[in-house]
Every structure is written in C-alpha cells, then in structure tokens.
Amino acid sequence: MPASVSLITLGVADVARATRFYEALGFVTSKRASQEDVTFMRAGSVVLALWGRQAQLKDACAEDIWTGNGGMVVARNLVSEADVDTAMAQAEAAGARVLKPAAKAFWGGYNGYFADPDGHVWEVAFNPFWQLDEDGCVKLPE
C-alpha cells in the first residue's frame, strides 16, 4: 500500500472559534464525527481536524519540542489565479492575517499566504503545471 496522508490536525487555542473560521473558508464540519473539543472537516482526500493545542501537546508527548509554530505550511491548490484571489479575500474576511498577498510566483505559478487566528500558515496557489481532479485533489505527473 502506498504512503498517504489521511488527517491533518491543527492544535488551536479555541476549537469553536477555529471551527467558525474554517467554516467561513468553506470547509464543512462533520456534525456526527465532531465533538465539543474536536472538529473534523473534509478537506479533499484528507480530513482537517481542529483540536485544543494543550490536548494535542499532551497526547503527542511533544511538550519538549513544540515550542511554537513548527514551520509547516498547509496548502490549497486551485484551478485559476482568480480562484486564488477569491480564496485569499475570503480568508482575510474570515479573520486571517495575510502574510503575502497573492502574486506571480518565481516557480511559474501564482500564490499567496495567510495565517489563521492560531498562527497556522496556509498557502493558496494556482500551479499551471499540475491538474486537479473533480474533487480538487492534485494529480501529480508520473
């Protein structure tokens, strides 16, 4: 079986606030899978989970190494530059801090970056060298 990612968990300060933020971006909460202290949302072929930062630290036994944002970026690839602009505006309207406005990228695409209310960094990009399937999942070239 090939390696795959099935879940991305973001440790957040306030699960309800983070849930409202991500719903404002268009993510849909699974009411049946979610509980008061954790939210699960479909994010293409993976699940995005929002869980209390302290609970995540304790569960992972990571208190000694998680001293701040770990330098990870979560990305959304979209089908056009206009879609990137729309997604960036949507994030800002929902309360995100724009780190880098969307613009032509050195690698030939178009991208921008924002941080969610907990400081998690997201990239929104259009990559003209990649195709997306009908679910918005990247189809990497062979």
Contacts in CASP RR format, 6 or more apart in sequence:
PFRMAT RR
TARGET T0000
AUTHOR 0000-0000-0000
METHOD contacts of the structure
MODEL  1
MPASVSLITLGVADVARATRFYEALGFVTSKRASQEDVTFMRAGSVVLAL
WGRQAQLKDACAEDIWTGNGGMVVARNLVSEADVDTAMAQAEAAGARVLK
PAAKAFWGGYNGYFADPDGHVWEVAFNPFWQLDEDGCVKLPE
5 46 0 8 1.000
6 46 0 8 1.000
6 47 0 8 1.000
7 46 0 8 1.000
7 47 0 8 1.000
7 48 0 8 1.000
7 49 0 8 1.000
8 43 0 8 1.000
8 46 0 8 1.000
8 47 0 8 1.000
8 48 0 8 1.000
8 49 0 8 1.000
8 74 0 8 1.000
9 49 0 8 1.000
9 50 0 8 1.000
9 51 0 8 1.000
9 56 0 8 1.000
10 18 0 8 1.000
10 48 0 8 1.000
10 49 0 8 1.000
10 50 0 8 1.000
10 51 0 8 1.000
10 74 0 8 1.000
10 116 0 8 1.000
10 118 0 8 1.000
10 120 0 8 1.000
11 50 0 8 1.000
11 51 0 8 1.000
11 52 0 8 1.000
11 53 0 8 1.000
11 56 0 8 1.000
11 118 0 8 1.000
11 120 0 8 1.000
12 18 0 8 1.000
12 50 0 8 1.000
12 51 0 8 1.000
12 52 0 8 1.000
12 53 0 8 1.000
12 117 0 8 1.000
12 118 0 8 1.000
13 52 0 8 1.000
13 53 0 8 1.000
13 117 0 8 1.000
13 118 0 8 1.000
15 36 0 8 1.000
15 37 0 8 1.000
15 38 0 8 1.000
15 39 0 8 1.000
15 50 0 8 1.000
15 51 0 8 1.000
15 52 0 8 1.000
17 117 0 8 1.000
18 39 0 8 1.000
18 50 0 8 1.000
18 116 0 8 1.000
18 117 0 8 1.000
18 118 0 8 1.000
19 29 0 8 1.000
19 34 0 8 1.000
19 39 0 8 1.000
19 50 0 8 1.000
21 94 0 8 1.000
21 95 0 8 1.000
21 96 0 8 1.000
21 116 0 8 1.000
21 117 0 8 1.000
22 39 0 8 1.000
22 41 0 8 1.000
22 48 0 8 1.000
22 50 0 8 1.000
22 116 0 8 1.000
23 29 0 8 1.000
23 41 0 8 1.000
24 90 0 8 1.000
24 93 0 8 1.000
24 94 0 8 1.000
24 95 0 8 1.000
25 87 0 8 1.000
25 90 0 8 1.000
25 91 0 8 1.000
25 94 0 8 1.000
26 90 0 8 1.000
27 41 0 8 1.000
27 42 0 8 1.000
27 43 0 8 1.000
27 48 0 8 1.000
28 41 0 8 1.000
28 42 0 8 1.000
29 39 0 8 1.000
29 40 0 8 1.000
29 41 0 8 1.000
30 40 0 8 1.000
30 41 0 8 1.000
30 42 0 8 1.000
33 40 0 8 1.000
34 40 0 8 1.000
37 51 0 8 1.000
37 52 0 8 1.000
37 55 0 8 1.000
38 49 0 8 1.000
38 50 0 8 1.000
38 51 0 8 1.000
38 52 0 8 1.000
39 49 0 8 1.000
39 50 0 8 1.000
39 51 0 8 1.000
40 47 0 8 1.000
40 48 0 8 1.000
40 49 0 8 1.000
41 47 0 8 1.000
41 48 0 8 1.000
41 49 0 8 1.000
41 50 0 8 1.000
42 48 0 8 1.000
44 135 0 8 1.000
44 136 0 8 1.000
44 137 0 8 1.000
45 135 0 8 1.000
45 137 0 8 1.000
53 118 0 8 1.000
56 62 0 8 1.000
57 63 0 8 1.000
57 66 0 8 1.000
60 66 0 8 1.000
69 119 0 8 1.000
69 120 0 8 1.000
69 121 0 8 1.000
71 121 0 8 1.000
72 120 0 8 1.000
72 121 0 8 1.000
73 113 0 8 1.000
73 121 0 8 1.000
73 122 0 8 1.000
73 123 0 8 1.000
74 120 0 8 1.000
74 121 0 8 1.000
74 122 0 8 1.000
74 123 0 8 1.000
75 122 0 8 1.000
75 123 0 8 1.000
75 124 0 8 1.000
75 125 0 8 1.000
76 87 0 8 1.000
76 122 0 8 1.000
76 123 0 8 1.000
76 124 0 8 1.000
76 125 0 8 1.000
77 125 0 8 1.000
77 126 0 8 1.000
77 127 0 8 1.000
77 130 0 8 1.000
77 132 0 8 1.000
77 136 0 8 1.000
77 138 0 8 1.000
78 84 0 8 1.000
78 87 0 8 1.000
78 124 0 8 1.000
78 125 0 8 1.000
78 126 0 8 1.000
78 132 0 8 1.000
79 126 0 8 1.000
79 132 0 8 1.000
79 136 0 8 1.000
80 126 0 8 1.000
81 102 0 8 1.000
81 110 0 8 1.000
81 126 0 8 1.000
83 126 0 8 1.000
84 102 0 8 1.000
84 110 0 8 1.000
84 111 0 8 1.000
84 112 0 8 1.000
84 124 0 8 1.000
84 125 0 8 1.000
84 126 0 8 1.000
85 102 0 8 1.000
87 124 0 8 1.000
88 98 0 8 1.000
88 101 0 8 1.000
88 102 0 8 1.000
88 112 0 8 1.000
88 114 0 8 1.000
88 124 0 8 1.000
91 98 0 8 1.000
91 114 0 8 1.000
91 116 0 8 1.000
91 122 0 8 1.000
91 124 0 8 1.000
92 98 0 8 1.000
92 114 0 8 1.000
95 117 0 8 1.000
96 114 0 8 1.000
96 115 0 8 1.000
96 116 0 8 1.000
96 117 0 8 1.000
96 122 0 8 1.000
97 114 0 8 1.000
97 115 0 8 1.000
97 119 0 8 1.000
98 112 0 8 1.000
98 113 0 8 1.000
98 114 0 8 1.000
99 112 0 8 1.000
99 113 0 8 1.000
99 114 0 8 1.000
99 115 0 8 1.000
99 121 0 8 1.000
100 111 0 8 1.000
100 112 0 8 1.000
100 113 0 8 1.000
101 112 0 8 1.000
102 110 0 8 1.000
102 111 0 8 1.000
102 112 0 8 1.000
102 124 0 8 1.000
103 110 0 8 1.000
103 111 0 8 1.000
103 112 0 8 1.000
104 110 0 8 1.000
105 111 0 8 1.000
105 125 0 8 1.000
108 128 0 8 1.000
108 129 0 8 1.000
109 125 0 8 1.000
109 126 0 8 1.000
109 127 0 8 1.000
109 128 0 8 1.000
109 129 0 8 1.000
110 125 0 8 1.000
110 126 0 8 1.000
111 123 0 8 1.000
111 124 0 8 1.000
111 125 0 8 1.000
111 126 0 8 1.000
112 123 0 8 1.000
112 124 0 8 1.000
112 125 0 8 1.000
113 121 0 8 1.000
113 122 0 8 1.000
113 123 0 8 1.000
113 124 0 8 1.000
114 121 0 8 1.000
114 122 0 8 1.000
114 124 0 8 1.000
115 121 0 8 1.000
115 122 0 8 1.000
116 122 0 8 1.000
127 138 0 8 1.000
129 141 0 8 1.000
130 138 0 8 1.000
130 139 0 8 1.000
130 140 0 8 1.000
130 141 0 8 1.000
131 138 0 8 1.000
131 139 0 8 1.000
132 138 0 8 1.000
132 139 0 8 1.000
133 139 0 8 1.000
END
